[in-house]
Structures are given as structure tokens and as C-alpha cells.
Amino acid sequence: MHHFICCVKLAHWHKDVEASGFKSFQTVANSISVNYRTILNYFINKSTNASAESFNAKIKAFRAQFRGVKNVEFFLYRLTTIFA
């Protein structure tokens, strides 16, 4: 039932945004439409991809320390020994 209420509220909000004519709201509405299932998943299951995003940030920071990777095999080895 909660899922249905979220879907209905989001649909009504999207309709109101389209009717408003504000371009900035339309940009947000388009982003929500593209990520609709992920957004509803948070409200239904309280799950996010925060852990994956955090891991990606750690990889980027690690890679930035070395200004690029020349030996991919060693990079992956170091990555698994530090973050696994």
C-alpha cells in the first residue's frame, strides 16, 4: 500500500511540475523520471546505493594519489588489499 501512495504522490507532483512551465523544475522532473525506480526503492525498502558510491569515491581518491595507473594488475592488487 505504501508503494502505491508513493507512486501516486510522485505522479501528481510530476503533473504539477509540467503544468508550472518552470524550466528548472522540468529538469528536476526529468531526472526523477529517469531514476524513478531507484527513488521509489528508497522509500519502499529504505535501501540506497550509498555503499557503492562510497567505494567509488575511495577508488577515485586512491587513483588520484598516483596520477593515473600504468600497471592495471598491480593497481587492482593494491585496491583489493586496501579496501577488501
DRENDREN-710576 format. One record per atom (N, C-alpha, C, O, CB): residue number from 0; atom name; x, y, z. Coordinates in pm, 1 decimal. Glycine has a CB too. Layout:
! DRENDREN-710576
<resi NUM; name CA; east X; north Y; up Z>
...
! end
This chain:
! DRENDREN-710576
<resi 0; name N; east 82.3; north -119.2; up 0.0>
<resi 0; name CA; east 0.0; north 0.0; up 0.0>
<resi 0; name C; east 86.9; north 126.0; up 0.0>
<resi 0; name O; east 58.2; north 221.9; up -71.6>
<resi 0; name CB; east -93.8; north -0.4; up 120.8>
<resi 1; name N; east 193.6; north 124.8; up 81.0>
<resi 1; name CA; east 283.6; north 239.9; up 88.5>
<resi 1; name C; east 343.7; north 269.3; up -49.3>
<resi 1; name O; east 358.8; north 385.2; up -87.8>
<resi 1; name CB; east 395.9; north 214.5; up 192.1>
<resi 2; name N; east 377.4; north 164.1; up -122.4>
<resi 2; name CA; east 433.5; north 177.3; up -257.9>
<resi 2; name C; east 335.7; north 252.1; up -346.6>
<resi 2; name O; east 375.4; north 342.5; up -420.2>
<resi 2; name CB; east 466.2; north 38.1; up -318.9>
<resi 3; name N; east 210.1; north 216.1; up -340.9>
<resi 3; name CA; east 107.6; north 278.7; up -423.5>
<resi 3; name C; east 94.9; north 427.1; up -391.4>
<resi 3; name O; east 83.4; north 509.6; up -482.1>
<resi 3; name CB; east -26.9; north 208.7; up -403.7>
<resi 4; name N; east 96.9; north 461.4; up -262.5>
<resi 4; name CA; east 84.5; north 602.2; up -220.7>
<resi 4; name C; east 202.1; north 683.5; up -273.4>
<resi 4; name O; east 184.1; north 794.9; up -322.6>
<resi 4; name CB; east 76.8; north 613.4; up -66.1>
<resi 5; name N; east 323.6; north 627.2; up -263.1>
<resi 5; name CA; east 442.3; north 696.5; up -314.5>
<resi 5; name C; east 430.6; north 720.0; up -464.3>
<resi 5; name O; east 461.4; north 828.6; up -513.4>
<resi 5; name CB; east 569.5; north 615.9; up -283.8>
<resi 6; name N; east 386.0; north 618.3; up -536.5>
<resi 6; name CA; east 372.0; north 630.2; up -682.4>
<resi 6; name C; east 271.9; north 738.8; up -718.8>
<resi 6; name O; east 296.4; north 819.7; up -808.3>
<resi 6; name CB; east 328.2; north 496.1; up -743.7>
<resi 7; name N; east 159.6; north 740.1; up -649.1>
<resi 7; name CA; east 55.0; north 839.0; up -678.3>
<resi 7; name C; east 104.1; north 980.2; up -647.5>
<resi 7; name O; east 83.6; north 1071.7; up -727.1>
<resi 7; name CB; east -72.8; north 808.3; up -597.3>
<resi 8; name N; east 169.1; north 998.4; up -532.0>
<resi 8; name CA; east 219.2; north 1131.5; up -495.2>
<resi 8; name C; east 323.9; north 1180.6; up -594.3>
<resi 8; name O; east 323.9; north 1297.7; up -632.4>
<resi 8; name CB; east 278.5; north 1129.1; up -353.8>
<resi 9; name N; east 412.6; north 1091.5; up -635.6>
<resi 9; name CA; east 515.7; north 1129.5; up -731.6>
<resi 9; name C; east 453.1; north 1164.6; up -866.7>
<resi 9; name O; east 495.8; north 1260.0; up -931.8>
<resi 9; name CB; east 618.3; north 1016.0; up -748.1>
<resi 10; name N; east 353.5; north 1089.1; up -908.4>
<resi 10; name CA; east 285.2; north 1117.8; up -1034.9>
<resi 10; name C; east 214.5; north 1253.1; up -1030.3>
<resi 10; name O; east 218.9; north 1328.7; up -1127.3>
<resi 10; name CB; east 184.3; north 1007.1; up -1067.3>
<resi 11; name N; east 150.1; north 1283.5; up -919.3>
<resi 11; name CA; east 82.1; north 1413.2; up -905.1>
<resi 11; name C; east 183.2; north 1527.4; up -906.0>
<resi 11; name O; east 159.8; north 1630.7; up -968.8>
<resi 11; name CB; east -1.1; north 1417.1; up -775.0>
<resi 12; name N; east 294.3; north 1509.3; up -837.4>
<resi 12; name CA; east 398.3; north 1611.9; up -834.7>
<resi 12; name C; east 451.1; north 1636.8; up -975.8>
<resi 12; name O; east 468.4; north 1751.4; up -1017.2>
<resi 12; name CB; east 513.5; north 1570.4; up -740.3>
<resi 13; name N; east 476.3; north 1528.8; up -1049.0>
<resi 13; name CA; east 528.8; north 1541.0; up -1185.6>
<resi 13; name C; east 430.0; north 1616.3; up -1274.6>
<resi 13; name O; east 470.0; north 1700.6; up -1354.9>
<resi 13; name CB; east 558.4; north 1401.5; up -1245.1>
<resi 14; name N; east 303.5; north 1586.2; up -1260.4>
<resi 14; name CA; east 199.9; north 1655.1; up -1339.0>
<resi 14; name C; east 197.5; north 1804.2; up -1305.7>
<resi 14; name O; east 186.3; north 1888.0; up -1395.1>
<resi 14; name CB; east 60.6; north 1592.4; up -1312.5>
<resi 15; name N; east 208.3; north 1837.0; up -1176.3>
<resi 15; name CA; east 209.6; north 1977.9; up -1134.2>
<resi 15; name C; east 331.7; north 2051.1; up -1188.6>
<resi 15; name O; east 322.5; north 2167.1; up -1228.6>
<resi 15; name CB; east 206.9; north 1988.0; up -981.3>
<resi 16; name N; east 445.3; north 1983.4; up -1189.9>
<resi 16; name CA; east 568.1; north 2044.3; up -1242.5>
<resi 16; name C; east 553.1; north 2073.8; up -1391.0>
<resi 16; name O; east 589.9; north 2181.8; up -1437.2>
<resi 16; name CB; east 689.7; north 1952.1; up -1218.4>
<resi 17; name N; east 499.2; north 1978.2; up -1465.7>
<resi 17; name CA; east 478.9; north 2000.8; up -1609.4>
<resi 17; name C; east 384.9; north 2118.2; up -1633.7>
<resi 17; name O; east 405.5; north 2196.5; up -1726.4>
<resi 17; name CB; east 423.1; north 1874.3; up -1676.4>
<resi 18; name N; east 282.4; north 2130.3; up -1551.2>
<resi 18; name CA; east 185.1; north 2238.8; up -1567.4>
<resi 18; name C; east 243.3; north 2374.6; up -1528.5>
<resi 18; name O; east 196.3; north 2477.5; up -1577.1>
<resi 18; name CB; east 61.1; north 2210.5; up -1483.8>
<resi 19; name N; east 344.3; north 2376.6; up -1442.2>
<resi 19; name CA; east 400.3; north 2503.4; up -1395.1>
<resi 19; name C; east 473.9; north 2580.3; up -1504.5>
<resi 19; name O; east 472.1; north 2703.4; up -1506.7>
<resi 19; name CB; east 494.3; north 2477.8; up -1279.9>
<resi 20; name N; east 538.3; north 2507.5; up -1594.6>
<resi 20; name CA; east 611.8; north 2572.6; up -1702.3>
<resi 20; name C; east 751.2; north 2618.8; up -1665.2>
<resi 20; name O; east 821.2; north 2674.2; up -1750.0>
<resi 20; name CB; east 535.2; north 2687.9; up -1750.4>
<resi 21; name N; east 794.3; north 2598.1; up -1540.9>
<resi 21; name CA; east 928.9; north 2636.2; up -1499.4>
<resi 21; name C; east 1030.3; north 2537.5; up -1555.0>
<resi 21; name O; east 1021.5; north 2417.4; up -1529.6>
<resi 21; name CB; east 938.9; north 2643.1; up -1345.9>
<resi 22; name N; east 1127.0; north 2588.9; up -1631.2>
<resi 22; name CA; east 1226.2; north 2501.0; up -1692.9>
<resi 22; name C; east 1313.5; north 2430.5; up -1589.0>
<resi 22; name O; east 1347.4; north 2313.4; up -1606.0>
<resi 22; name CB; east 1313.9; north 2580.6; up -1788.0>
<resi 23; name N; east 1349.9; north 2500.5; up -1482.1>
<resi 23; name CA; east 1436.1; north 2437.9; up -1381.4>
<resi 23; name C; east 1364.4; north 2321.2; up -1313.6>
<resi 23; name O; east 1426.7; north 2219.0; up -1284.7>
<resi 23; name CB; east 1480.0; north 2541.6; up -1276.1>
<resi 24; name N; east 1234.6; north 2335.2; up -1288.0>
<resi 24; name CA; east 1159.5; north 2224.1; up -1230.1>
<resi 24; name C; east 1149.0; north 2108.7; up -1328.7>
<resi 24; name O; east 1151.0; north 1992.1; up -1289.3>
<resi 24; name CB; east 1019.7; north 2270.0; up -1187.6>
<resi 25; name N; east 1137.9; north 2141.2; up -1456.3>
<resi 25; name CA; east 1127.1; north 2035.5; up -1557.4>
<resi 25; name C; east 1255.3; north 1952.5; up -1562.1>
<resi 25; name O; east 1250.2; north 1831.3; up -1583.4>
<resi 25; name CB; east 1097.7; north 2096.3; up -1696.4>
<resi 26; name N; east 1369.8; north 2017.3; up -1542.3>
<resi 26; name CA; east 1497.2; north 1945.5; up -1538.4>
<resi 26; name C; east 1498.6; north 1846.2; up -1422.9>
<resi 26; name O; east 1541.4; north 1731.9; up -1439.0>
<resi 26; name CB; east 1615.0; north 2044.1; up -1525.5>
<resi 27; name N; east 1452.0; north 1889.8; up -1307.4>
<resi 27; name CA; east 1444.3; north 1802.1; up -1190.8>
<resi 27; name C; east 1344.5; north 1689.4; up -1216.8>
<resi 27; name O; east 1371.8; north 1573.7; up -1184.8>
<resi 27; name CB; east 1404.0; north 1882.2; up -1064.7>
<resi 28; name N; east 1231.3; north 1722.4; up -1273.6>
<resi 28; name CA; east 1129.2; north 1621.7; up -1303.2>
<resi 28; name C; east 1182.9; north 1516.0; up -1399.5>
<resi 28; name O; east 1153.7; north 1397.4; up -1384.0>
<resi 28; name CB; east 1003.9; north 1688.3; up -1362.2>
<resi 29; name N; east 1260.4; north 1558.2; up -1497.9>
<resi 29; name CA; east 1319.0; north 1462.3; up -1592.0>
<resi 29; name C; east 1417.8; north 1370.4; up -1520.7>
<resi 29; name O; east 1421.6; north 1250.3; up -1547.3>
<resi 29; name CB; east 1389.1; north 1536.0; up -1708.0>
<resi 30; name N; east 1497.3; north 1426.5; up -1430.6>
<resi 30; name CA; east 1592.2; north 1344.6; up -1353.7>
<resi 30; name C; east 1518.5; north 1242.1; up -1268.5>
<resi 30; name O; east 1560.9; north 1127.0; up -1258.0>
<resi 30; name CB; east 1680.6; north 1433.7; up -1264.4>
<resi 31; name N; east 1409.0; north 1284.2; up -1208.2>
<resi 31; name CA; east 1329.2; north 1192.2; up -1126.6>
<resi 31; name C; east 1267.4; north 1083.8; up -1214.0>
<resi 31; name O; east 1262.6; north 967.4; up -1174.1>
<resi 31; name CB; east 1218.8; north 1268.7; up -1050.2>
<resi 32; name N; east 1220.6; north 1120.2; up -1331.4>
<resi 32; name CA; east 1161.8; north 1020.4; up -1421.4>
<resi 32; name C; east 1263.9; north 915.3; up -1461.8>
<resi 32; name O; east 1232.3; north 796.5; up -1467.1>
<resi 32; name CB; east 1104.7; north 1087.8; up -1546.0>
<resi 33; name N; east 1384.9; north 958.0; up -1490.0>
<resi 33; name CA; east 1490.3; north 864.8; up -1530.2>
<resi 33; name C; east 1525.7; north 769.8; up -1415.4>
<resi 33; name O; east 1554.0; north 652.1; up -1437.9>
<resi 33; name CB; east 1615.7; north 942.1; up -1576.0>
<resi 34; name N; east 1523.9; north 821.7; up -1292.5>
<resi 34; name CA; east 1564.1; north 743.7; up -1174.9>
<resi 34; name C; east 1445.4; north 700.1; up -1089.4>
<resi 34; name O; east 1460.8; north 673.5; up -970.2>
<resi 34; name CB; east 1660.2; north 824.2; up -1090.0>
<resi 35; name N; east 1329.3; north 693.1; up -1149.2>
<resi 35; name CA; east 1203.1; north 665.4; up -1080.3>
<resi 35; name C; east 1208.5; north 541.6; up -990.4>
<resi 35; name O; east 1173.0; north 549.0; up -872.7>
<resi 35; name CB; east 1093.3; north 648.3; up -1181.7>
<resi 36; name N; east 1252.3; north 429.0; up -1044.6>
<resi 36; name CA; east 1253.4; north 304.0; up -967.2>
<resi 36; name C; east 1350.4; north 310.6; up -849.3>
<resi 36; name O; east 1319.7; north 262.5; up -740.2>
<resi 36; name CB; east 1290.6; north 186.4; up -1057.8>
<resi 37; name N; east 1465.8; north 369.6; up -871.3>
<resi 37; name CA; east 1564.2; north 381.3; up -763.6>
<resi 37; name C; east 1511.1; north 469.6; up -651.8>
<resi 37; name O; east 1528.7; north 438.3; up -534.0>
<resi 37; name CB; east 1696.6; north 437.6; up -817.0>
<resi 38; name N; east 1447.4; north 578.0; up -687.4>
<resi 38; name CA; east 1392.0; north 669.4; up -586.8>
<resi 38; name C; east 1282.6; north 600.3; up -506.7>
<resi 38; name O; east 1282.2; north 607.6; up -383.8>
<resi 38; name CB; east 1336.5; north 797.0; up -653.5>
<resi 39; name N; east 1190.2; north 533.6; up -574.3>
<resi 39; name CA; east 1084.0; north 463.6; up -502.9>
<resi 39; name C; east 1140.0; north 350.4; up -418.0>
<resi 39; name O; east 1088.4; north 322.9; up -309.7>
<resi 39; name CB; east 980.8; north 409.3; up -601.3>
<resi 40; name N; east 1244.6; north 284.7; up -465.8>
<resi 40; name CA; east 1306.3; north 176.7; up -389.8>
<resi 40; name C; east 1353.8; north 226.4; up -254.0>
<resi 40; name O; east 1343.1; north 155.1; up -154.2>
<resi 40; name CB; east 1423.2; north 116.2; up -467.9>
<resi 41; name N; east 1405.6; north 347.2; up -250.0>
<resi 41; name CA; east 1448.4; north 402.3; up -121.4>
<resi 41; name C; east 1329.7; north 414.6; up -25.6>
<resi 41; name O; east 1338.8; north 374.1; up 90.3>
<resi 41; name CB; east 1515.4; north 539.8; up -141.3>
<resi 42; name N; east 1220.3; north 469.5; up -73.3>
<resi 42; name CA; east 1105.7; north 490.9; up 14.2>
<resi 42; name C; east 1034.9; north 361.2; up 52.4>
<resi 42; name O; east 974.7; north 352.1; up 159.3>
<resi 42; name CB; east 1008.1; north 583.9; up -52.1>
<resi 43; name N; east 1042.1; north 262.0; up -34.3>
<resi 43; name CA; east 976.6; north 134.3; up -5.8>
<resi 43; name C; east 1064.4; north 45.9; up 83.1>
<resi 43; name O; east 1017.9; north -6.0; up 184.6>
<resi 43; name CB; east 943.5; north 61.1; up -136.9>
<resi 44; name N; east 1189.8; north 29.0; up 45.4>
<resi 44; name CA; east 1278.8; north -64.1; up 115.6>
<resi 44; name C; east 1383.7; north 3.2; up 202.5>
<resi 44; name O; east 1458.8; north -64.7; up 272.5>
<resi 44; name CB; east 1347.3; north -151.3; up 16.9>
<resi 45; name N; east 1390.0; north 135.8; up 198.9>
<resi 45; name CA; east 1492.4; north 211.2; up 271.0>
<resi 45; name C; east 1633.4; north 167.6; up 230.3>
<resi 45; name O; east 1725.0; north 164.5; up 312.6>
<resi 45; name CB; east 1473.9; north 194.2; up 421.9>
<resi 46; name N; east 1648.9; north 134.3; up 102.7>
<resi 46; name CA; east 1781.1; north 94.1; up 54.4>
<resi 46; name C; east 1833.4; north 196.3; up -45.0>
<resi 46; name O; east 1758.0; north 253.6; up -123.6>
<resi 46; name CB; east 1775.8; north -45.7; up -10.3>
<resi 47; name N; east 1963.7; north 217.6; up -39.7>
<resi 47; name CA; east 2028.4; north 311.6; up -130.5>
<resi 47; name C; east 2153.5; north 246.3; up -187.6>
<resi 47; name O; east 2188.9; north 134.5; up -150.2>
<resi 47; name CB; east 2063.4; north 445.0; up -58.1>
<resi 48; name N; east 2218.9; north 315.9; up -276.7>
<resi 48; name CA; east 2346.2; north 268.2; up -330.3>
<resi 48; name C; east 2461.9; north 345.7; up -266.7>
<resi 48; name O; east 2567.9; north 360.1; up -327.5>
<resi 48; name CB; east 2349.5; north 282.4; up -484.8>
<resi 49; name N; east 2441.7; north 395.4; up -145.3>
<resi 49; name CA; east 2543.2; north 476.8; up -77.5>
<resi 49; name C; east 2674.1; north 401.7; up -59.3>
<resi 49; name O; east 2781.2; north 461.0; up -72.4>
<resi 49; name CB; east 2491.8; north 522.8; up 57.6>
<resi 50; name N; east 2667.7; north 272.5; up -29.2>
<resi 50; name CA; east 2791.8; north 197.3; up -9.8>
<resi 50; name C; east 2869.8; north 187.2; up -140.7>
<resi 50; name O; east 2992.6; north 196.1; up -140.4>
<resi 50; name CB; east 2761.6; north 56.6; up 45.2>
<resi 51; name N; east 2800.4; north 168.8; up -251.1>
<resi 51; name CA; east 2867.9; north 163.1; up -381.5>
<resi 51; name C; east 2928.1; north 298.6; up -416.3>
<resi 51; name O; east 3039.9; north 305.6; up -467.4>
<resi 51; name CB; east 2769.7; north 118.7; up -492.0>
<resi 52; name N; east 2854.9; north 405.7; up -389.1>
<resi 52; name CA; east 2906.2; north 539.8; up -415.9>
<resi 52; name C; east 3028.7; north 569.8; up -329.9>
<resi 52; name O; east 3125.0; north 630.7; up -376.5>
<resi 52; name CB; east 2797.2; north 644.5; up -390.9>
<resi 53; name N; east 3024.2; north 527.1; up -205.4>
<resi 53; name CA; east 3137.9; north 547.6; up -115.8>
<resi 53; name C; east 3260.6; north 472.4; up -166.4>
<resi 53; name O; east 3371.8; north 525.2; up -164.9>
<resi 53; name CB; east 3102.9; north 502.3; up 26.9>
<resi 54; name N; east 3239.6; north 349.8; up -210.7>
<resi 54; name CA; east 3350.3; north 270.2; up -263.6>
<resi 54; name C; east 3407.7; north 334.8; up -389.2>
<resi 54; name O; east 3529.6; north 338.9; up -406.0>
<resi 54; name CB; east 3304.0; north 126.7; up -294.1>
<resi 55; name N; east 3322.4; north 385.0; up -477.1>
<resi 55; name CA; east 3368.9; north 455.4; up -597.4>
<resi 55; name C; east 3453.8; north 576.1; up -560.6>
<resi 55; name O; east 3556.6; north 601.1; up -623.5>
<resi 55; name CB; east 3249.7; north 499.7; up -683.5>
<resi 56; name N; east 3411.9; north 650.7; up -459.6>
<resi 56; name CA; east 3488.4; north 767.9; up -415.7>
<resi 56; name C; east 3625.3; north 726.5; up -363.2>
<resi 56; name O; east 3725.0; north 794.3; up -388.2>
<resi 56; name CB; east 3411.4; north 845.2; up -307.2>
<resi 57; name N; east 3629.9; north 615.6; up -290.6>
<resi 57; name CA; east 3758.1; north 567.0; up -238.9>
<resi 57; name C; east 3850.6; north 526.7; up -353.4>
<resi 57; name O; east 3970.2; north 555.6; up -349.7>
<resi 57; name CB; east 3736.4; north 447.9; up -143.7>
<resi 58; name N; east 3796.1; north 460.6; up -454.3>
<resi 58; name CA; east 3877.1; north 420.7; up -570.1>
<resi 58; name C; east 3931.0; north 543.9; up -642.3>
<resi 58; name O; east 4048.5; north 547.8; up -678.8>
<resi 58; name CB; east 3794.1; north 333.8; up -667.4>
<resi 59; name N; east 3846.6; north 643.7; up -662.9>
<resi 59; name CA; east 3890.4; north 765.8; up -730.9>
<resi 59; name C; east 3999.9; north 836.8; up -652.2>
<resi 59; name O; east 4097.7; north 884.3; up -710.0>
<resi 59; name CB; east 3771.9; north 860.3; up -752.2>
<resi 60; name N; east 3983.3; north 843.8; up -520.5>
<resi 60; name CA; east 4084.4; north 909.4; up -437.2>
<resi 60; name C; east 4216.0; north 831.2; up -441.6>
<resi 60; name O; east 4323.8; north 890.1; up -448.8>
<resi 60; name CB; east 4034.5; north 922.6; up -291.0>
<resi 61; name N; east 4206.1; north 699.7; up -437.2>
<resi 61; name CA; east 4325.4; north 614.8; up -443.0>
<resi 61; name C; east 4397.6; north 633.5; up -576.5>
<resi 61; name O; east 4519.9; north 646.5; up -580.6>
<resi 61; name CB; east 4287.4; north 466.0; up -422.9>
<resi 62; name N; east 4321.0; north 634.8; up -684.9>
<resi 62; name CA; east 4378.1; north 651.8; up -818.5>
<resi 62; name C; east 4440.8; north 790.3; up -834.7>
<resi 62; name O; east 4544.1; north 804.6; up -900.1>
<resi 62; name CB; east 4270.4; north 630.1; up -925.4>
<resi 63; name N; east 4378.9; north 891.2; up -775.7>
<resi 63; name CA; east 4430.1; north 1027.8; up -786.7>
<resi 63; name C; east 4566.0; north 1043.4; up -719.2>
<resi 63; name O; east 4646.3; north 1127.5; up -759.5>
<resi 63; name CB; east 4331.1; north 1125.8; up -725.9>
<resi 64; name N; east 4591.4; north 962.9; up -617.4>
<resi 64; name CA; east 4720.7; north 969.7; up -549.1>
<resi 64; name C; east 4834.6; north 935.4; up -642.8>
<resi 64; name O; east 4946.1; north 984.7; up -625.2>
<resi 64; name CB; east 4722.7; north 876.2; up -429.3>
<resi 65; name N; east 4808.7; north 852.1; up -741.6>
<resi 65; name CA; east 4914.0; north 804.3; up -830.2>
<resi 65; name C; east 4910.8; north 868.5; up -968.7>
<resi 65; name O; east 4987.5; north 830.0; up -1057.0>
<resi 65; name CB; east 4903.8; north 655.9; up -844.1>
<resi 66; name N; east 4822.5; north 965.7; up -987.6>
<resi 66; name CA; east 4813.2; north 1039.8; up -1114.2>
<resi 66; name C; east 4802.4; north 948.3; up -1236.2>
<resi 66; name O; east 4871.1; north 968.1; up -1336.4>
<resi 66; name CB; east 4933.9; north 1130.1; up -1129.8>
<resi 67; name N; east 4717.9; north 851.1; up -1226.5>
<resi 67; name CA; east 4698.3; north 758.5; up -1337.2>
<resi 67; name C; east 4755.5; north 622.7; up -1303.1>
<resi 67; name O; east 4837.6; north 608.8; up -1212.5>
<resi 67; name CB; east 4762.2; north 812.3; up -1464.8>
<resi 68; name N; east 4712.0; north 525.1; up -1375.4>
<resi 68; name CA; east 4754.3; north 387.5; up -1349.6>
<resi 68; name C; east 4825.1; north 334.4; up -1473.4>
<resi 68; name O; east 4769.7; north 335.9; up -1583.3>
<resi 68; name CB; east 4632.9; north 296.8; up -1311.9>
<resi 69; name N; east 4946.7; north 288.1; up -1454.8>
<resi 69; name CA; east 5021.0; north 229.4; up -1565.9>
<resi 69; name C; east 5015.6; north 76.8; up -1559.9>
<resi 69; name O; east 5008.0; north 10.5; up -1663.4>
<resi 69; name CB; east 5167.1; north 277.6; up -1564.3>
<resi 70; name N; east 5019.5; north 21.6; up -1439.1>
<resi 70; name CA; east 5016.1; north -123.3; up -1421.8>
<resi 70; name C; east 4880.2; north -159.8; up -1360.4>
<resi 70; name O; east 4862.8; north -155.2; up -1238.6>
<resi 70; name CB; east 5135.9; north -173.5; up -1331.2>
<resi 71; name N; east 4785.9; north -195.4; up -1445.2>
<resi 71; name CA; east 4649.3; north -222.0; up -1401.4>
<resi 71; name C; east 4645.0; north -340.3; up -1304.8>
<resi 71; name O; east 4571.1; north -337.3; up -1206.4>
<resi 71; name CB; east 4558.9; north -249.0; up -1522.3>
<resi 72; name N; east 4722.5; north -442.6; up -1331.9>
<resi 72; name CA; east 4722.9; north -561.6; up -1246.0>
<resi 72; name C; east 4765.9; north -525.0; up -1103.2>
<resi 72; name O; east 4703.9; north -569.0; up -1006.3>
<resi 72; name CB; east 4817.1; north -670.2; up -1304.4>
<resi 73; name N; east 4871.6; north -445.0; up -1090.9>
<resi 73; name CA; east 4918.2; north -403.8; up -958.4>
<resi 73; name C; east 4816.4; north -311.7; up -890.9>
<resi 73; name O; east 4794.4; north -320.3; up -770.1>
<resi 73; name CB; east 5054.6; north -333.4; up -969.2>
<resi 74; name N; east 4754.9; north -223.9; up -969.6>
<resi 74; name CA; east 4651.7; north -134.7; up -916.5>
<resi 74; name C; east 4537.7; north -215.5; up -855.7>
<resi 74; name O; east 4493.9; north -186.2; up -744.5>
<resi 74; name CB; east 4598.1; north -41.7; up -1027.1>
<resi 75; name N; east 4489.6; north -316.0; up -926.7>
<resi 75; name CA; east 4380.9; north -398.8; up -875.9>
<resi 75; name C; east 4423.7; north -477.0; up -752.3>
<resi 75; name O; east 4345.1; north -494.6; up -659.2>
<resi 75; name CB; east 4332.6; north -494.5; up -984.2>
<resi 76; name N; east 4548.2; north -523.9; up -751.4>
<resi 76; name CA; east 4600.4; north -593.8; up -634.3>
<resi 76; name C; east 4600.0; north -501.8; up -512.8>
<resi 76; name O; east 4552.4; north -539.9; up -405.8>
<resi 76; name CB; east 4742.6; north -645.9; up -661.4>
<resi 77; name N; east 4652.8; north -381.1; up -529.2>
<resi 77; name CA; east 4656.9; north -284.8; up -418.9>
<resi 77; name C; east 4515.6; north -246.7; up -372.9>
<resi 77; name O; east 4489.6; north -232.0; up -253.5>
<resi 77; name CB; east 4734.3; north -158.7; up -461.3>
<resi 78; name N; east 4428.1; north -231.6; up -467.3>
<resi 78; name CA; east 4289.3; north -196.6; up -437.8>
<resi 78; name C; east 4223.6; north -303.2; up -349.9>
<resi 78; name O; east 4156.1; north -271.2; up -252.1>
<resi 78; name CB; east 4209.9; north -178.8; up -568.1>
<resi 79; name N; east 4243.9; north -429.0; up -385.6>
<resi 79; name CA; east 4181.7; north -537.0; up -308.2>
<resi 79; name C; east 4248.4; north -552.7; up -171.4>
<resi 79; name O; east 4180.7; north -587.2; up -74.5>
<resi 79; name CB; east 4189.4; north -669.5; up -385.8>
<resi 80; name N; east 4380.3; north -528.0; up -161.0>
<resi 80; name CA; east 4443.3; north -542.1; up -29.9>
<resi 80; name C; east 4407.4; north -429.2; up 63.8>
<resi 80; name O; east 4405.6; north -448.5; up 185.4>
<resi 80; name CB; east 4592.5; north -549.3; up -44.7>
<resi 81; name N; east 4378.7; north -312.0; up 10.4>
<resi 81; name CA; east 4344.1; north -198.4; up 96.8>
<resi 81; name C; east 4195.8; north -195.6; up 131.9>
<resi 81; name O; east 4160.0; north -173.1; up 247.5>
<resi 81; name CB; east 4382.8; north -67.9; up 29.3>
<resi 82; name N; east 4109.7; north -218.1; up 33.6>
<resi 82; name CA; east 3965.0; north -197.6; up 54.4>
<resi 82; name C; east 3883.8; north -325.8; up 68.8>
<resi 82; name O; east 3764.1; north -318.9; up 96.4>
<resi 82; name CB; east 3909.3; north -118.9; up -59.3>
<resi 83; name N; east 3945.0; north -441.9; up 51.1>
<resi 83; name CA; east 3865.7; north -567.0; up 60.1>
<resi 83; name C; east 3854.5; north -615.4; up 202.0>
<resi 83; name O; east 3791.8; north -718.3; up 227.3>
<resi 83; name CB; east 3927.7; north -676.7; up -25.7>
! end
